[in-house]
Amino acid sequence: MQPSDSVLSHDQVLSKFAKIQEAHRRRAGEISTKAEVALRTEREAAVEQAMTYTVSGIVRGLAA
């Protein structure tokens, strides 16, 4: 907090608010990106597992 004898101008308040708002946007973007990467990784793992099961089933079918 600012000391009571230090009063910010309207422009200073707007500038500080804009800086805080931009920091929040950047952080939200980072969180969103991390979530997207995690989801993509999870999906890729599921596809890889499904492909493994499919290939395994084909090989067993050919061997039978």
MMTF fields as JSON, N, C-alpha, C and O atoms, coordinates in Angstrom:
{
  "mmtfVersion": "1.0.0",
  "mmtfProducer": "UNKNOWN",
  "numBonds": 255,
  "numAtoms": 256,
  "numGroups": 64,
  "numChains": 1,
  "numModels": 1,
  "chainsPerModel": [1],
  "groupsPerChain": [64],
  "chainIdList": ["A"],
  "bondAtomList": [4, 2, 8, 6, 12, 10, 16, 14, 20, 18, 24, 22, 28, 26, 32, 30, 36, 34, 40, 38, 44, 42, 48, 46, 52, 50, 56, 54, 60, 58, 64, 62, 68, 66, 72, 70, 76, 74, 80, 78, 84, 82, 88, 86, 92, 90, 96, 94, 100, 98, 104, 102, 108, 106, 112, 110, 116, 114, 120, 118, 124, 122, 128, 126, 132, 130, 136, 134, 140, 138, 144, 142, 148, 146, 152, 150, 156, 154, 160, 158, 164, 162, 168, 166, 172, 170, 176, 174, 180, 178, 184, 182, 188, 186, 192, 190, 196, 194, 200, 198, 204, 202, 208, 206, 212, 210, 216, 214, 220, 218, 224, 222, 228, 226, 232, 230, 236, 234, 240, 238, 244, 242, 248, 246, 252, 250],
  "bondOrderList": [1, 1, 1, 1, 1, 1, 1, 1, 1, 1, 1, 1, 1, 1, 1, 1, 1, 1, 1, 1, 1, 1, 1, 1, 1, 1, 1, 1, 1, 1, 1, 1, 1, 1, 1, 1, 1, 1, 1, 1, 1, 1, 1, 1, 1, 1, 1, 1, 1, 1, 1, 1, 1, 1, 1, 1, 1, 1, 1, 1, 1, 1, 1],
  "groupList": [{"groupName": "MET", "atomNameList": ["N", "CA", "C", "O"], "elementList": ["N", "C", "C", "O"], "formalChargeList": [0, 0, 0, 0], "bondAtomList": [1, 0, 2, 1, 3, 2], "bondOrderList": [1, 1, 2], "singleLetterCode": "M", "chemCompType": "L-PEPTIDE LINKING"}, {"groupName": "GLN", "atomNameList": ["N", "CA", "C", "O"], "elementList": ["N", "C", "C", "O"], "formalChargeList": [0, 0, 0, 0], "bondAtomList": [1, 0, 2, 1, 3, 2], "bondOrderList": [1, 1, 2], "singleLetterCode": "Q", "chemCompType": "L-PEPTIDE LINKING"}, {"groupName": "PRO", "atomNameList": ["N", "CA", "C", "O"], "elementList": ["N", "C", "C", "O"], "formalChargeList": [0, 0, 0, 0], "bondAtomList": [1, 0, 2, 1, 3, 2], "bondOrderList": [1, 1, 2], "singleLetterCode": "P", "chemCompType": "L-PEPTIDE LINKING"}, {"groupName": "SER", "atomNameList": ["N", "CA", "C", "O"], "elementList": ["N", "C", "C", "O"], "formalChargeList": [0, 0, 0, 0], "bondAtomList": [1, 0, 2, 1, 3, 2], "bondOrderList": [1, 1, 2], "singleLetterCode": "S", "chemCompType": "L-PEPTIDE LINKING"}, {"groupName": "ASP", "atomNameList": ["N", "CA", "C", "O"], "elementList": ["N", "C", "C", "O"], "formalChargeList": [0, 0, 0, 0], "bondAtomList": [1, 0, 2, 1, 3, 2], "bondOrderList": [1, 1, 2], "singleLetterCode": "D", "chemCompType": "L-PEPTIDE LINKING"}, {"groupName": "VAL", "atomNameList": ["N", "CA", "C", "O"], "elementList": ["N", "C", "C", "O"], "formalChargeList": [0, 0, 0, 0], "bondAtomList": [1, 0, 2, 1, 3, 2], "bondOrderList": [1, 1, 2], "singleLetterCode": "V", "chemCompType": "L-PEPTIDE LINKING"}, {"groupName": "LEU", "atomNameList": ["N", "CA", "C", "O"], "elementList": ["N", "C", "C", "O"], "formalChargeList": [0, 0, 0, 0], "bondAtomList": [1, 0, 2, 1, 3, 2], "bondOrderList": [1, 1, 2], "singleLetterCode": "L", "chemCompType": "L-PEPTIDE LINKING"}, {"groupName": "HIS", "atomNameList": ["N", "CA", "C", "O"], "elementList": ["N", "C", "C", "O"], "formalChargeList": [0, 0, 0, 0], "bondAtomList": [1, 0, 2, 1, 3, 2], "bondOrderList": [1, 1, 2], "singleLetterCode": "H", "chemCompType": "L-PEPTIDE LINKING"}, {"groupName": "LYS", "atomNameList": ["N", "CA", "C", "O"], "elementList": ["N", "C", "C", "O"], "formalChargeList": [0, 0, 0, 0], "bondAtomList": [1, 0, 2, 1, 3, 2], "bondOrderList": [1, 1, 2], "singleLetterCode": "K", "chemCompType": "L-PEPTIDE LINKING"}, {"groupName": "PHE", "atomNameList": ["N", "CA", "C", "O"], "elementList": ["N", "C", "C", "O"], "formalChargeList": [0, 0, 0, 0], "bondAtomList": [1, 0, 2, 1, 3, 2], "bondOrderList": [1, 1, 2], "singleLetterCode": "F", "chemCompType": "L-PEPTIDE LINKING"}, {"groupName": "ALA", "atomNameList": ["N", "CA", "C", "O"], "elementList": ["N", "C", "C", "O"], "formalChargeList": [0, 0, 0, 0], "bondAtomList": [1, 0, 2, 1, 3, 2], "bondOrderList": [1, 1, 2], "singleLetterCode": "A", "chemCompType": "L-PEPTIDE LINKING"}, {"groupName": "ILE", "atomNameList": ["N", "CA", "C", "O"], "elementList": ["N", "C", "C", "O"], "formalChargeList": [0, 0, 0, 0], "bondAtomList": [1, 0, 2, 1, 3, 2], "bondOrderList": [1, 1, 2], "singleLetterCode": "I", "chemCompType": "L-PEPTIDE LINKING"}, {"groupName": "GLU", "atomNameList": ["N", "CA", "C", "O"], "elementList": ["N", "C", "C", "O"], "formalChargeList": [0, 0, 0, 0], "bondAtomList": [1, 0, 2, 1, 3, 2], "bondOrderList": [1, 1, 2], "singleLetterCode": "E", "chemCompType": "L-PEPTIDE LINKING"}, {"groupName": "ARG", "atomNameList": ["N", "CA", "C", "O"], "elementList": ["N", "C", "C", "O"], "formalChargeList": [0, 0, 0, 0], "bondAtomList": [1, 0, 2, 1, 3, 2], "bondOrderList": [1, 1, 2], "singleLetterCode": "R", "chemCompType": "L-PEPTIDE LINKING"}, {"groupName": "GLY", "atomNameList": ["N", "CA", "C", "O"], "elementList": ["N", "C", "C", "O"], "formalChargeList": [0, 0, 0, 0], "bondAtomList": [1, 0, 2, 1, 3, 2], "bondOrderList": [1, 1, 2], "singleLetterCode": "G", "chemCompType": "PEPTIDE LINKING"}, {"groupName": "THR", "atomNameList": ["N", "CA", "C", "O"], "elementList": ["N", "C", "C", "O"], "formalChargeList": [0, 0, 0, 0], "bondAtomList": [1, 0, 2, 1, 3, 2], "bondOrderList": [1, 1, 2], "singleLetterCode": "T", "chemCompType": "L-PEPTIDE LINKING"}, {"groupName": "TYR", "atomNameList": ["N", "CA", "C", "O"], "elementList": ["N", "C", "C", "O"], "formalChargeList": [0, 0, 0, 0], "bondAtomList": [1, 0, 2, 1, 3, 2], "bondOrderList": [1, 1, 2], "singleLetterCode": "Y", "chemCompType": "L-PEPTIDE LINKING"}],
  "groupTypeList": [0, 1, 2, 3, 4, 3, 5, 6, 3, 7, 4, 1, 5, 6, 3, 8, 9, 10, 8, 11, 1, 12, 10, 7, 13, 13, 13, 10, 14, 12, 11, 3, 15, 8, 10, 12, 5, 10, 6, 13, 15, 12, 13, 12, 10, 10, 5, 12, 1, 10, 0, 15, 16, 15, 5, 3, 14, 11, 5, 13, 14, 6, 10, 10],
  "groupIdList": [1, 2, 3, 4, 5, 6, 7, 8, 9, 10, 11, 12, 13, 14, 15, 16, 17, 18, 19, 20, 21, 22, 23, 24, 25, 26, 27, 28, 29, 30, 31, 32, 33, 34, 35, 36, 37, 38, 39, 40, 41, 42, 43, 44, 45, 46, 47, 48, 49, 50, 51, 52, 53, 54, 55, 56, 57, 58, 59, 60, 61, 62, 63, 64],
  "secStructList": [7, 7, 7, 6, 6, 7, 7, 7, 7, 2, 2, 2, 2, 2, 2, 2, 2, 2, 2, 2, 2, 2, 2, 2, 2, 2, 2, 2, 2, 2, 2, 2, 2, 2, 2, 2, 2, 2, 2, 2, 2, 2, 2, 2, 2, 2, 2, 2, 2, 2, 2, 2, 2, 2, 2, 2, 2, 2, 2, 2, 2, 2, 2, 7],
  "xCoordList": [0.835, 0.0, 0.88, 2.008, 0.332, 1.019, 0.814, -0.251, 1.831, 1.621, 0.518, 0.284, -0.149, -1.291, -0.891, -1.727, 0.388, 0.805, 1.205, 1.546, 1.164, 1.519, 0.261, -0.273, -0.203, -1.421, -1.038, -0.288, -1.556, -1.266, -2.236, -3.399, -1.731, -2.614, -3.473, -3.202, -4.494, -5.387, -4.592, -4.793, -3.701, -2.886, -1.964, -1.764, -1.407, -0.545, -1.345, -0.872, -2.536, -3.401, -3.731, -3.649, -4.105, -4.419, -3.21, -3.341, -2.041, -0.816, -0.514, -0.198, -0.61, -0.355, -1.384, -1.043, -2.64, -3.684, -3.414, -3.579, -2.998, -2.698, -1.553, -1.585, -0.545, 0.584, 0.124, 0.521, -0.703, -1.226, -2.098, -1.997, -2.949, -3.834, -3.022, -3.364, -1.963, -1.116, -0.413, -0.288, 0.045, 0.685, -0.304, 0.064, -1.545, -2.578, -2.858, -3.026, -2.906, -3.133, -2.002, -2.244, -0.763, 0.384, 0.308, 0.511, 0.017, -0.06, -1.189, -1.018, -2.326, -3.449, -3.067, -3.443, -2.327, -1.859, -0.923, -0.997, -0.028, 0.903, 0.139, 0.429, -0.825, -1.62, -2.387, -2.439, -2.983, -3.745, -2.847, -3.229, -1.647, -0.708, -0.305, -0.248, -0.026, 0.344, -0.794, -0.565, -2.016, -3.177, -3.352, -3.674, -3.14, -3.265, -2.201, -2.493, -0.978, 0.102, -0.217, -0.026, -0.7, -1.047, -2.154, -2.092, -3.162, -4.267, -3.785, -4.167, -2.951, -2.423, -1.58, -1.673, -0.764, 0.067, -0.806, -0.517, -1.876, -2.799, -3.475, -3.608, -3.897, -4.537, -3.562, -3.92, -2.328, -1.321, -1.052, -0.879, -1.017, -0.795, -1.954, -1.739, -3.177, -4.348, -4.327, -4.636, -3.964, -3.883, -2.791, -2.984, -1.653, -0.544, -0.966, -0.655, -1.671, -2.128, -3.132, -3.07, -4.044, -5.029, -4.341, -4.718, -3.332, -2.596, -1.866, -1.812, -1.31, -0.613, -1.583, -1.272, -2.772, -3.772, -4.201, -4.369, -4.378, -4.804, -3.749, -4.069, -2.496, -1.406, -1.285, -1.093, -1.398, -1.32, -2.437, -2.208, -3.656, -4.789, -4.588, -4.925, -4.045, -3.788, -2.757, -2.923, -1.696, -0.645, -1.208, -0.91, -2.025, -2.626, -3.555, -3.589, -4.303, -5.194, -4.425, -4.853, -3.305, -2.485, -1.822, -1.634, -1.473, -0.798, -1.77, -1.353, -3.045, -4.031, -4.316, -5.124],
  "yCoordList": [-1.182, 0.0, 1.246, 1.243, 2.289, 3.569, 4.293, 4.187, 5.025, 5.846, 6.864, 7.244, 7.302, 8.197, 9.554, 10.234, 9.972, 11.269, 11.188, 12.205, 10.002, 9.825, 9.473, 8.372, 10.401, 10.198, 10.018, 10.818, 8.966, 8.706, 9.477, 9.682, 9.892, 10.552, 9.5, 8.301, 9.969, 9.069, 8.269, 7.063, 8.932, 8.253, 7.204, 6.137, 7.499, 6.53, 5.299, 4.17, 5.518, 4.401, 3.541, 2.314, 4.181, 3.431, 2.655, 1.517, 3.266, 2.6, 1.376, 0.307, 1.531, 0.4, -0.712, -1.895, -0.322, -1.304, -2.061, -3.279, -1.345, -1.98, -2.982, -4.052, -2.641, -3.559, -4.824, -5.933, -4.647, -5.801, -6.659, -7.886, -6.015, -6.738, -7.533, -8.676, -6.947, -7.638, -8.836, -9.89, -8.678, -9.791, -10.94, -12.106, -10.618, -11.649, -12.351, -13.57, -11.587, -12.189, -13.144, -14.245, -12.708, -13.579, -14.866, -15.954, -14.744, -15.922, -16.848, -18.066, -16.28, -17.093, -17.803, -18.957, -17.129, -17.75, -18.901, -19.935, -18.732, -19.808, -21.014, -22.152, -20.762, -21.852, -22.568, -23.798, -21.797, -22.377, -23.235, -24.332, -22.73, -23.477, -24.783, -25.825, -24.736, -25.952, -26.963, -28.16, -26.481, -27.38, -27.999, -29.181, -27.205, -27.725, -28.785, -29.811, -28.541, -29.511, -30.797, -31.889, -30.677, -31.868, -32.658, -33.886, -31.963, -32.636, -33.308, -34.442, -32.614, -33.185, -34.422, -35.427, -34.35, -35.487, -36.671, -37.813, -36.392, -37.451, -38.09, -39.312, -37.258, -37.781, -38.62, -39.686, -38.136, -38.883, -40.237, -41.237, -40.269, -41.527, -42.488, -43.684, -41.972, -42.822, -43.374, -44.545, -42.534, -42.992, -44.04, -45.055, -43.801, -44.76, -46.106, -47.159, -46.065, -47.298, -48.019, -49.24, -47.276, -47.885, -48.51, -49.594, -47.825, -48.368, -49.652, -50.604, -49.667, -50.866, -52.034, -53.142, -51.783, -52.85, -53.321, -54.52, -52.388, -52.737, -53.583, -54.619, -53.149, -53.904, -55.272, -56.275, -55.313, -56.583, -57.518, -58.71, -56.975, -57.784, -58.298, -59.444, -57.466, -57.888, -59.007, -59.999, -58.842, -59.866, -61.179, -62.243, -61.109, -62.334, -62.973, -64.196, -62.149, -62.667, -63.345, -64.378, -62.774, -63.372, -64.665, -65.601, -64.695, -65.875, -67.034, -68.191, -66.735, -67.786, -68.631, -69.557],
  "zCoordList": [0.0, 0.0, 0.0, 0.494, -0.561, -0.599, 0.735, 1.343, 1.187, 2.384, 2.122, 0.975, 3.163, 2.999, 2.427, 1.831, 2.596, 2.068, 0.587, -0.017, 0.011, -1.392, -2.174, -2.042, -2.979, -3.751, -5.207, -5.767, -5.812, -7.217, -8.101, -7.754, -9.238, -10.198, -10.888, -10.811, -11.549, -12.29, -13.324, -13.466, -14.037, -15.054, -14.434, -15.013, -13.268, -12.588, -12.172, -12.303, -11.679, -11.276, -12.487, -12.42, -13.597, -14.814, -15.318, -15.767, -15.245, -15.689, -14.829, -15.352, -13.522, -12.622, -12.841, -12.836, -13.032, -13.277, -14.573, -14.626, -15.619, -16.904, -16.761, -17.369, -15.962, -15.743, -15.018, -15.375, -14.012, -13.264, -14.17, -14.159, -14.951, -15.861, -16.89, -17.191, -17.425, -18.403, -17.758, -18.382, -16.52, -15.813, -15.626, -15.771, -15.307, -15.147, -16.475, -16.512, -17.554, -18.877, -19.25, -19.746, -19.006, -19.31, -18.509, -19.049, -17.231, -16.36, -16.806, -16.842, -17.14, -17.617, -18.905, -19.113, -19.768, -21.006, -20.736, -21.4, -19.754, -19.394, -18.86, -19.228, -18.003, -17.425, -18.525, -18.556, -19.43, -20.536, -21.412, -21.819, -21.701, -22.54, -21.864, -22.517, -20.567, -19.838, -19.865, -20.037, -19.695, -19.717, -21.098, -21.213, -22.144, -23.508, -23.788, -24.402, -23.341, -23.532, -22.789, -23.326, -21.56, -20.78, -21.468, -21.538, -21.973, -22.656, -23.935, -24.225, -24.7, -25.939, -25.633, -26.337, -24.594, -24.196, -23.802, -24.161, -23.059, -22.637, -23.852, -23.928, -24.792, -26.004, -26.823, -27.324, -26.957, -27.717, -27.071, -27.768, -25.745, -25.038, -25.286, -25.479, -25.281, -25.527, -26.949, -27.168, -27.914, -29.306, -29.449, -30.118, -28.828, -28.892, -28.302, -28.859, -27.177, -26.544, -27.445, -27.593, -28.038, -28.938, -30.147, -30.593, -30.673, -31.82, -31.432, -32.21, -30.23, -29.752, -29.66, -30.097, -29.085, -28.985, -30.37, -30.597, -31.29, -32.647, -33.345, -33.928, -33.288, -33.915, -33.269, -33.956, -31.943, -31.231, -31.686, -31.895, -31.84, -32.298, -33.708, -34.005, -34.579, -35.959, -35.988, -36.698, -35.215, -35.18, -34.657, -35.2, -33.599, -33.07, -34.097, -34.233, -34.814, -35.847, -36.97, -37.486, -37.343, -38.402, -37.933, -38.709, -36.647, -36.103, -35.904, -35.853, -35.793, -35.521, -36.739, -36.671]
}
